[in-house]
Amino acid sequence: MKTTTKAGINHQRNIGIDVGKTFLDIYILELDRYWQIYNSLDDIKELRKTLKRFNLTRIVVEATGGYERTLVEVLAEAELPVVVVQPINVRQFAKAQGVLAKTDRIDSRVIAQFGAVMKPEIRPISSKKIRHIRDLLARKRQLMEARTQELNREQKAQNVLQRSHNRMIKFIEKELNWVNTKLNKEVALVTEWQKTYDLLLSVPGIGPGVAYTLLGELPELGQLTSRQVGALCGLAPYNRDSGSMRGKRRIKGGRAPIRTMLYMAMMSAIQCNPIMKRFFNRLVAEGKHKKVALTACMRKMMTILNAMVRDKRSWQAA
């Protein structure tokens, strides 16, 4: 909330930080103050000391594929109000204001203005343990994608290249085994997850991979409405209507890793889970495209899982 003294001095402090591989560009909107530092741990720690002197409203940082990670972790551990936003949202905000020029100073100022106007929600940053598990999950996805690509190449490869593809596939599978073993150990250390993990595994079609992904990528599970959980997983259909035209509803946004893992799980669930199987078959019989029916099953499954975790109840086939 905006506060002022009797003299009318604004005590709100919105800070925008433009993150690059080498530099961080910082801009305090209300003070029109700009400076640049190296994107290094030592400089970030000095920045933390500087920022703690202010009564901060919001520190807005763009997601830049990982270059922002050290900055966000250091600021969050100091209990500073840091929030990570998507670059496309900031760029659209800049265009709406007619800001077409792009420099590091301009970018940091626009990010600060975005924070002051749009007020993105400040969410708590996950603990180090959970961040480590999310890194392992990301690595597992990368290895699985690499294995699929190599298997596809092997099918079309000439005989002279077969041994090379086989060696690569064996190496990737070895790394996958290591990641899976590490994941099992790390998840076992997070004691507050054990009951939720057991609840998720009680559902036919939900295996350890899906359970790990939900625990790491959706910590809000059990605290959301059915609409909220659908939107966070990118499974909520959005309208595309204009005048008398009624466009197709499409899903978009959300947390892609959850949606990807859930899609693969649902391919199994519609075979072995009686509720999902009946629901899928009914939708197909009504004329729904199979992919649409599968997406509806994914959304239904997330609604059920959310309710199970909320009520602390295991799967009931009845």
N, C-alpha and C positions, 0 to 999 in steps of 0.2 A: 504494500500500500504506500502511496506517495505521501511523504511527510514534509512539512516546511516549518521553519522557525517564524517568529513574529516579523523578522526582517524579510521573510519571503525566500530565504535561501533553501534550495532544494537539497535534501539529504539523501536522495536516491542515488545509487551508484550502479550503473550498468556498464559492464566491461565486455568488449568484443576482442577475441584473440584469433587472428588469422594464422593457421598452422602450416608451416612448410617443413620440408625435410631438414633444412639447415637453420632457419630462423623462425622466431615467433614474433608477430607484430601485435602489440597491445594498444588498445584505445579505450580511455575512460570517457564515456559520452558526456556526462554532465560537467566535466572539467576541461573538455576539449584537449585532453592530454594524450600524446602518442609517444611510444618508444619501441625499440626493437632489441631482442636478446637472441642468443643462440639457443637452439632447441637441444639443450644438454641438461643432464640431471642437476649439475651444480648451478647453472643459471636459473633453472626452474625453481630450485629451492630458495634462491635469492628472491625470485619473483614472489614466491609464497609469502616470504617475510614482508615484502612491500605491500602486497594486497591485504594482508591481515591488519594493516593500519587503518583501512577504510571500513566504513559500515556498508558492506556490499549488499546490493539487491540481487544481482545475478551476474555470473560469469558465463558468457556464451562462447562455445568452441565448436567449430565445424568438424564433422567426421571426415578424416582424410586417409582412410585405409590403414590406420595404425600409427601414423606419426604423432597423433594427439594422445596416445595412450599414457605415456609417462606423465605428461602434463596433467591429465584428468585425474590419474591415480594420486599424484602428489597433492593436488588441490583438494580432492575429496577426502583424503586421509586427514587433512587439516580442517575438515568440516566447513570448507568454503562452499558457497552455493553455485557449483559448477553444473552446467547442463550441456549435453552434446546434441547438436542439431544437424539435419541433413543439408548439404550444400545447395541442392536444388531449391529448397524452400527459401534460403537466404538470397539466391540469385533471382528468383521470381519476385521477392520482396523489393530487391534493388531495381528491377525493371519497372515495377509498378510505380516507383518514385521517379523514374526517368534517369536513373543512374546507370549509364552505359559504360563509362570509363572504368578501368580495372587496374588498380595498383594495390600493393600490400597495405598502404595507409588507408586507402578508400575502402578496401575490403574489411579491414578491422573495424572501421567506423560503421559500415553498413551492418556488420554482425552485431555491434553494440546497439544500433538503432532497432534491429530486428528483436533483440531481447527486450528493449524498453517498450516497444509497441505490441508485439505478439505475446510476450510473457510466457515463453515455453515452460512447461512444468519441470520443476527440479526434482529428480528422482534419486534415491540413494544408490550409490555405486556398489556393485557386488563385492563380497569379501575376496581376499587373495585366493583362498581355496576354490571358490566358485569360478573366479576368473581363470584359474589354472585348468579347471575341468572344462570350461568353455573353449580354451585353447586346444585341449586334447580332442574335443568334439570336432572343432574346425579342422584339425589335422586329419582326423579320421575321414571326414567328408572329402578332403582333398585327395587322400590316398584311394578312396573308393572310386572317385571320378577318374583318377589316373589309371587304376586297374581296368575300369570299363573301357577307357580309350585304348589301352594296350591290347585288350582282348579283341576289340573291334579291328585293330590294325593287324593282329595276328591272323585273323580269318582271311585277309586279302593279301597277306605277305607272300613273297616268293620263298621257295625252299631255302635259299641261301640265307634268308633273314630269320627263319623260324627259331633258331637257337638263341638269337639275340632277344627276340620277343619273350621267349620262355624264361630267360634269365631275368629280364626286367619284371615279369609277372611274379616270379618267385621272390624277388627282392621286395616288391611292393607288399606281397602277402606277409612276408616276414615283418615288415614295418607295421602292418595292420595288426598283427598278433601282439607286437610290443605295445602299441597304442591301446588295444583292448585290455591287455593285462594291467597297464598303468591306470586306465579308467576305472577298472574294477577296484583297484586299491584306493584310488583317490576318493571315489564315491563312498566307499565303506568308511572313510574317515569323517565324513559329514554326517554325524549321528542324527541331526534333525531331519535328514532326508529319508531315513530308513523306513518309517511307517508309510510315507507317501510312495516310496519306491515299491514296497510290497503291495500297496493298493493298486498301483498301475499295472504291475505284473499279473495281478489276478484277472485282468481282462483278456479274453481270447483274442489273439492277433496283436497284442502289445508286448514286444520283447524288450530286452535290456537297452538296445540302441535307442528306441523311441522313448523309453523311460528316462534315460540319461539326458536326451535332448530336451525333454519337457522340464526336467529338474533344473538344467543349466540355463535354458533359454527362456523359460516361462516361470520365473519364481512367483508370479502373481496367481498361479493356478490355485483355485479354491477360494479366491477372494474377489472374483469377478462375476458379473452377470453373464448370461449366455451370449448376449450381443457383444459384450466387451471381449470375451474370450475368442469369439469368432473373428472380430476385427483385428485383434492382436496377432492371430495366426494367419491373417490374410485370407480368410474364408468367408467374409461377409460380402454378399453381392451388392453392387452399387448400381443405381439407376442411370440410364442414359436417355432421358426424355427431353423433348423440346416441342412445345405446341401440341399438335395432334400426333406427332411421331413418338412411338414407343420403341426405344432401342433395346438391345439385348442387355441383360444384367451380367456384369462381369465382376470377378473378384480381383483385388489388387492390393498392394501394400502389405503391411504386416511383417512378421518375422519369417523370412524365407526359409531358414534352416528347419523350422518346425513344420512348415507346409510340405517341404520336400520329403522329410522323414516320414511324415504322417501319410503321404501319398503311397509310399512303398508299403507301409504297414497296412493300409486299407486294402491293397491288392491281396494281402493274405487274409485280412479280417472278413472280407465278403465270402471267403471260402470256409473259414473255420468258426466264425462268430455267428450264431444263429440269428441274433437280432439284426446285425448289420447285413447279413445275407438276405433276410426277408425284406428289409427296407430297400436294399439295392434292387432286388428283383421286382419289387412293387413299382419303383420309380421307372425302371426300364419298361415294364409292362404298360405303364401309362404313357409311354412314348418319349420319355426323357432320353437324351443322348447319354451313352454310358459314362463319358467323362463328367457330364453334369451330375449324373446320379452318384458317381464316385465322390465328387466334391461335396455333395449333400451329405453323404455318409461320413466324410471327414468332419464336417461341421457338427453333425449329430454326435459323433464320437467325442469331440472336444467338449460338447455340452455335458455329456454323461461323465467324462473324466473330471470336469470341473466340479460337478455336483458330488461325485464320490469323494474327492479330496476335501471339499467343503464340509461334508457330513461325516467324513472319516469312516466310510462304509466300503467294503470290498464289492466286487462285481456280483450281481445277482442275476443269473440267467432268466429267472422268472419275471 
